[in-house]
Amino acid sequence: MKISLKNQHTPNQREELDRIAVGVMIIRGLEPNFSSKVDEQLKEFTGPARDTGAFYRDLSNLLWCSIDNDDSRDLDQITVTEQMPDGGIKLYVAIADVDALVKMDSPVDDHAFINTRSVYTSARIFPMLPTKLSNDLTSLNPHEDRLAMVCEMHFSKHAEMLSSSIYMAKVRNQSQLAYDAVSAWLEDKGPMPDGVKRISGLESQLKAQDELAQKLRVLRHEKGSLEFDIFQPRASFVNDEIAEISQQAHNRARQLIEEFMIATNGCTSRFLAEAGIYSMRRVVRSPERWLRIVQVAADRGYKLPKEPDSQALEVFLAKEHRSDPVRFPDLSLIIVKLMGSGEYIVEKPKGHAVGHFGLAVSDYMHSTAPNRRYPDLITLRLIKSVLFGQKPPYSTDELKALALHCTIQEDVSKRVERQVRKSEAALLLSSRIGQYFDGIVSGANEKDTWVRIFNPPVEGKLVHSSKDLTVGHLVRVKLIYTHVERGFIDFVVTG
């Protein structure tokens, strides 16, 4: 008997990576899909949250805009500035009022609690909230009225913060813009984006935002904020097949949003501290392995002080970035690992702030992305309780448990993302066994040595490698093996 193959489906590369991502999430205890209870609750949402009276100001007429990735649909924040008569500038950052629809202990909130953040893979995004919410009803979508928490900041003409306030408002995104197009335009490397051309006054508005962001950036680096160039490859698809893997650029538009979010997170931290309630901070502690960082610098002919000093470390990193940009991503990774990962902790009001060593700020939390991160939704609820004169929604013990849970789950989800990136790299290279590549030794320990090839920018293991190879050594390698499911890529040195 003949068996017809007519209706059998051969998975494309996107589907294969999607299947791998789902499997890795399940193995690591995350939920790739929403439950039937969430589906039932979604039927209750017939539209976005509406203005609830005097608590919400009407700022919908301001020239708000969003800047995000090209494919982002979960818009968490929009920004606008206003020039002051004394030469200073007023910055408004509006953050989506996700809590207006996503209530504590609801099925949607329960799912968000499990994963604690959206998981981003090239083949598929696993959103923390259902897309009916995160991409629509709780997203600050263009030309739609939405409720938001607004952080209003007053800066001097030298970008020193003079004061800030937080309140609830109705806002309206006038234009959805993308990082790469805005950055190319700001740097005179590309045309003005259509989303800027269409809105009268948006050109000068964005240039004012860029000017403020660059001033804030300079001030942070003077205080010791660290500048890294982390290896962050990103796959792109054409007809559901991987077309290329490229390094994600940290461009001027990303810097703009980064500076505004850091400033906002500082304001929300201080707001809760001044209100006298406990809050969940995002911290990177002063490195316990500082002496190892000192040795890394010494190996490159640079002397760092014996005590942790972010300003001295930033000077060293800037020097290395200028003198050896090819090896800088690997140096960045070494320093990041020695500094240790960030974590969520609970801090009492007006207590000693642990701070964020890498950003050189003492007051910092995650508050600007409540569609994508659960700690930001927690912070939003805490701030609203203060603004509305209500009791904090979480006890101190509950906050401590949440902080630990969010730290653990963030690490888990990032491991998922790294695993899928390895699989997509193996998939791209699977047809190139036997080909030769130029690369650089990116890691080494007693057992294994790794190499990062330049084109495409992917990392694999060196087999039968010489113990004389150290991090930073330029090599010529041959690809001998890939395993897509497990994300294995093996090279041998040829020169």
C-alpha positions in Angstrom: 0.0 0.0 0.0 1.3 3.5 -0.9 1.4 6.1 1.7 0.7 9.6 0.5 3.1 12.3 1.7 1.0 15.1 0.1 -0.3 16.5 3.4 2.8 16.0 5.5 4.4 19.2 6.7 8.2 19.6 6.9 8.9 22.2 9.6 10.7 25.4 8.5 13.5 26.8 10.5 11.3 29.3 12.5 9.0 26.4 13.5 12.0 24.2 14.5 13.4 27.0 16.7 9.9 27.7 18.1 9.6 24.0 19.1 13.1 24.1 20.7 12.2 27.2 22.7 9.0 25.8 24.0 10.8 22.6 25.1 13.5 24.6 26.9 11.0 26.8 28.7 9.0 23.8 29.9 12.2 22.0 31.1 13.2 25.1 33.1 9.8 25.5 34.7 8.4 28.4 32.6 5.0 28.6 31.0 5.2 29.0 27.2 1.4 29.1 26.8 -1.5 30.8 28.6 -4.0 28.7 30.6 -7.7 28.3 29.8 -8.4 30.5 32.9 -6.5 33.3 31.2 -8.4 32.7 28.0 -11.7 33.0 29.9 -10.6 36.2 31.7 -9.6 37.8 28.3 -13.2 37.6 27.3 -14.0 40.2 30.0 -11.7 42.8 28.4 -13.7 44.7 25.8 -11.5 47.8 25.6 -8.7 49.8 27.3 -9.1 51.2 30.8 -10.8 54.6 30.9 -10.2 57.8 32.8 -11.4 57.3 36.4 -11.8 60.9 37.3 -9.7 63.5 39.1 -6.7 61.2 39.7 -5.9 61.3 36.0 -4.7 64.5 34.3 -5.4 64.9 30.6 -2.0 65.1 28.8 -3.2 63.6 25.5 -2.5 66.8 23.5 1.3 66.7 24.1 3.7 65.6 21.4 4.3 62.1 22.8 6.2 59.5 20.8 7.6 56.0 21.4 11.0 54.6 20.2 11.4 50.8 20.3 12.5 47.8 18.2 11.1 47.6 14.7 8.9 44.7 15.6 7.8 45.8 19.1 4.1 46.0 19.7 4.1 46.0 23.5 4.8 49.7 24.0 5.5 50.5 27.6 6.6 54.1 27.6 6.4 57.3 25.6 8.3 60.5 26.0 8.1 64.2 25.4 10.0 67.3 26.5 9.2 71.0 27.0 11.8 73.8 26.9 11.8 76.1 29.9 12.3 79.9 29.8 15.6 79.6 31.9 17.2 77.3 29.3 16.3 74.2 31.3 14.1 71.4 30.0 11.2 69.4 31.4 11.0 65.7 30.5 7.8 63.7 30.7 8.0 59.9 30.7 4.6 58.1 30.5 4.5 54.4 31.6 1.5 52.2 30.6 -1.0 51.8 33.5 -1.1 48.0 33.1 -2.5 47.6 36.6 -5.7 49.3 35.4 -6.6 46.1 33.7 -4.3 43.4 35.2 -5.4 43.1 38.8 -3.6 41.2 41.5 -4.3 37.5 41.9 -6.2 37.4 38.6 -5.5 34.5 36.1 -3.5 36.9 33.9 -1.5 38.2 36.9 -0.9 34.6 38.1 0.7 33.7 34.7 2.8 36.9 34.8 4.0 35.9 38.3 5.2 32.5 37.0 7.4 33.8 34.2 8.0 37.3 35.6 9.1 38.7 32.2 8.6 38.3 28.5 10.9 35.8 26.9 12.5 36.9 23.6 13.7 34.4 21.0 14.2 35.1 17.4 11.5 32.6 16.3 8.8 33.7 18.7 8.2 36.1 21.6 6.6 34.5 24.7 4.9 37.6 26.2 4.4 37.9 29.9 0.9 39.2 29.3 -1.5 38.0 26.6 -1.1 40.0 23.4 -4.7 41.3 23.6 -3.4 43.3 26.5 0.4 43.8 26.0 0.1 44.6 22.3 -3.3 46.4 22.4 -5.3 47.3 25.5 -2.4 48.1 27.8 0.1 49.1 25.1 0.7 52.9 24.5 -0.3 52.4 20.9 -0.2 55.3 18.4 -3.3 57.5 18.1 -5.1 55.8 21.0 -6.0 57.3 24.4 -4.4 55.3 27.2 -4.0 55.6 31.0 -0.4 56.0 32.3 1.8 56.8 35.2 3.8 60.0 34.3 7.1 60.9 35.7 7.8 64.6 35.2 11.4 65.7 35.6 12.9 69.2 35.6 16.5 69.5 34.4 18.8 72.5 34.3 20.4 73.5 31.0 23.3 71.4 32.1 21.0 68.3 32.6 21.2 68.4 36.4 17.9 67.2 37.8 16.2 69.9 39.9 12.9 68.3 40.8 10.5 65.5 39.9 6.9 64.5 40.4 4.8 61.4 39.6 1.1 61.4 38.8 -1.5 59.5 36.7 -2.6 60.8 33.3 -4.4 60.2 30.1 -1.9 60.2 27.2 -1.9 59.6 23.4 1.1 58.4 21.5 1.4 60.6 18.4 4.0 58.5 16.5 5.5 55.0 16.9 9.2 55.1 15.9 12.0 52.5 15.6 15.5 52.6 17.1 17.6 52.0 14.0 15.8 54.5 11.7 15.8 57.3 14.4 19.4 56.7 15.2 20.5 56.8 11.5 18.7 60.1 11.1 20.1 61.6 14.3 23.6 60.7 13.3 23.1 62.0 9.7 23.4 58.5 8.3 19.9 58.1 7.0 16.7 60.0 6.1 14.2 61.5 8.5 11.7 58.7 9.4 8.3 59.0 8.0 6.8 58.9 11.5 8.7 62.1 12.2 7.9 63.8 8.9 4.2 63.4 9.4 3.9 65.1 12.8 4.5 68.8 12.9 7.1 69.7 15.6 8.3 66.2 16.2 11.7 66.8 14.4 12.7 69.6 16.9 11.1 67.6 19.7 13.3 64.5 19.1 16.5 66.6 18.7 15.8 68.2 22.0 15.3 64.8 23.6 18.6 63.5 22.0 20.5 66.6 23.3 19.2 66.0 26.8 20.0 62.3 26.7 23.5 62.9 25.6 24.1 65.4 28.4 22.7 62.9 30.9 25.0 60.2 29.4 28.1 62.4 29.9 27.1 63.1 33.5 26.6 59.4 34.3 30.0 58.5 32.8 31.7 61.3 34.8 30.3 59.6 37.9 31.7 56.2 36.8 28.9 54.5 34.8 30.3 51.6 32.9 30.2 51.2 29.1 30.2 47.7 27.8 29.9 46.2 24.3 28.3 42.9 25.1 28.1 40.1 22.4 24.3 40.2 21.5 23.7 38.4 18.2 20.2 38.5 16.7 18.8 36.3 14.0 16.6 37.7 11.2 14.3 35.6 9.0 13.2 35.7 5.4 10.2 33.4 4.6 10.7 31.7 8.0 14.3 30.7 7.2 17.3 32.3 9.0 18.7 34.9 6.6 21.5 36.1 8.8 22.7 36.6 12.4 24.1 40.1 13.2 25.3 41.9 16.2 22.7 44.2 17.7 24.1 47.8 17.7 23.8 50.0 20.8 23.0 53.1 18.8 22.1 56.7 19.6 18.3 56.2 19.8 18.8 53.3 22.2 21.0 55.6 24.3 18.2 58.2 24.3 15.7 55.7 25.8 18.2 54.2 28.1 19.1 57.6 29.7 15.5 58.5 30.1 14.6 55.2 31.7 17.5 55.3 34.1 16.4 58.8 35.2 12.8 57.7 35.6 13.8 54.6 37.6 15.8 56.9 40.0 12.7 59.1 40.4 10.4 56.2 41.2 12.9 54.8 43.7 13.1 58.1 45.5 9.3 58.6 45.3 8.6 55.4 47.2 11.4 56.1 49.7 10.0 59.5 50.5 6.6 58.0 50.8 7.9 55.8 53.6 7.1 52.4 52.2 9.3 49.4 51.3 10.1 48.9 47.6 11.7 46.4 45.3 15.1 47.8 44.0 17.2 46.5 41.2 20.8 46.4 42.4 24.3 45.4 41.2 26.5 45.2 44.3 30.0 46.5 44.5 32.1 43.6 43.0 33.3 41.0 45.6 35.8 39.9 42.9 37.2 43.3 42.5 40.8 42.1 42.9 40.3 39.7 40.0 39.1 42.7 37.9 42.3 44.5 39.0 44.3 41.6 37.7 42.5 41.6 34.4 43.4 45.3 34.0 47.0 44.6 35.1 47.3 42.0 32.4 46.6 44.7 29.9 49.1 47.1 31.5 46.6 49.2 33.5 46.5 49.8 37.2 43.2 50.0 39.1 42.9 50.9 42.8 42.6 48.1 45.3 39.1 49.1 46.4 36.1 49.0 44.0 36.0 52.2 42.0 33.5 52.5 39.1 35.1 55.7 37.8 38.5 54.2 37.5 37.0 51.1 35.9 35.1 53.2 33.3 38.4 55.0 32.4 40.1 51.6 31.8 37.1 50.3 29.7 37.0 53.4 27.6 40.7 53.2 26.9 40.4 49.5 25.9 37.4 50.2 23.7 39.4 52.9 21.8 42.6 50.9 21.5 41.3 47.4 20.8 37.6 47.4 19.6 37.9 43.8 18.2 38.6 42.3 21.6 36.5 44.7 23.6 33.3 42.5 23.6 35.2 39.7 25.2 36.7 42.0 27.8 33.2 43.4 28.5 31.9 39.8 29.1 34.8 39.0 31.5 34.2 42.2 33.6 30.4 41.7 33.6 30.8 38.1 34.9 33.3 39.3 37.6 30.9 42.0 38.7 28.1 39.5 39.2 24.5 39.7 37.9 21.9 42.1 39.0 19.3 41.1 41.5 16.0 42.3 43.1 16.0 43.2 46.8 13.7 44.9 49.2 14.9 48.2 50.7 13.4 50.0 53.6 12.5 53.7 53.1 15.4 56.1 53.6 17.8 53.2 54.5 21.2 52.6 53.1 20.8 52.2 49.3 22.9 49.3 47.8 22.7 51.0 44.4 23.7 49.9 40.9 27.5 49.7 40.6 27.4 49.4 36.8 25.2 52.5 36.3 26.9 54.5 39.1 23.5 55.3 40.7 22.4 54.8 44.2 18.7 54.8 43.6 17.5 52.4 41.0 14.6 50.0 40.3 12.7 48.6 37.4 9.5 50.6 36.8 9.3 51.5 33.1 8.2 48.2 31.4 5.1 46.8 33.2 3.9 45.0 30.0 7.2 43.0 29.9 8.5 42.7 33.5 6.6 41.7 36.6 8.8 43.8 39.0 7.7 46.9 37.1 4.1 46.0 37.6 4.7 45.5 41.3 6.3 48.9 41.4 3.4 50.5 39.5 1.0 49.1 42.1 3.1 50.4 45.0 3.2 53.9 43.5 -0.5 54.0 42.7 -1.2 53.0 46.3 0.7 56.1 47.4 -1.0 58.4 44.9 -4.5 57.1 45.7 -3.9 57.2 49.5 -4.3 53.5 49.9 -2.5 50.8 51.9 0.5 49.2 50.1 -0.7 46.1 48.2 2.2 44.0 49.4 3.5 43.3 52.9 7.3 43.5 53.5 7.6 39.7 53.6 5.6 39.4 50.4 7.9 41.8 48.7 11.0 39.9 49.8 9.5 36.7 48.5 8.7 38.4 45.2 12.1 39.9 44.9 13.8 36.5 45.3 11.3 34.8 42.9 11.8 37.5 40.2 15.6 37.3 40.5 15.5 33.5 40.1 13.0 33.5 37.2 14.9 36.3 35.4 18.0 34.1 35.4 16.0 31.1 34.2 14.4 33.1 31.3 17.8 34.5 30.2 19.2 31.0 30.1 16.3 30.0 27.8 17.1 33.0 25.5 20.8 32.1 25.4 20.0 28.4 24.7 17.8 29.3 21.7 20.4 31.7 20.4 22.9 28.8 20.4 20.4 26.6 18.5 19.7 29.3 15.9 23.5 29.7 15.4 23.9 26.0 15.0 21.0 25.9 12.6 22.5 28.7 10.4 25.9 26.9 10.3 24.6 23.4 9.9 25.1 23.6 6.1 28.6 25.0 6.4 30.5 22.1 7.9 34.0 22.1 6.6 34.2 25.9 6.0 36.8 28.1 7.5 36.3 31.3 9.6 38.3 34.0 11.3 37.7 34.4 15.0 39.0 35.2 18.4 39.3 33.1 21.6 36.5 34.4 23.7 36.7 32.1 26.8 38.9 29.5 28.4 38.9 27.4 31.6 40.7 24.2 32.7 38.4 22.0 30.5 37.3 24.0 27.5 38.1 26.9 25.1 35.6 28.9 23.1 36.0 31.0 20.0 33.8 33.8 18.6 33.9 34.0 14.9 33.3 37.3 13.2 31.1 36.5 10.3 28.5 35.4 11.2 29.0 36.6 14.8 28.5 33.3 16.7 30.4 31.4 19.4 31.4 27.8 19.5 33.8 25.4 21.3 37.3 24.6 20.2 38.0 20.9 20.2 41.6 19.6 20.6 42.7 23.1 21.3 46.1 24.1 22.6 46.4 25.2 26.2 48.5 28.1 24.9 45.5 29.8 23.5 44.3 32.6 25.8 41.3 34.9 25.6 41.9 37.5 22.9 44.0 35.3 20.7 43.1 35.7 17.0 42.6 32.3 15.2 41.6 30.7 12.0 39.2 27.8 12.6 37.3 25.1 10.7 33.7 24.2 11.5 33.5 20.4 12.1 30.2 19.8 13.9 26.8 21.3 14.8 23.9 20.0 16.9 20.8 22.2 16.5 18.7 20.8 19.4 21.5 21.2 22.0 23.0 24.3 20.4 26.5 22.7 19.9 29.0 24.3 17.5 32.5 22.8 17.3 35.6 24.2 15.6 39.2 23.1 15.2 42.1 25.6 15.0 43.8 25.6 11.6 46.0 28.7 11.9 
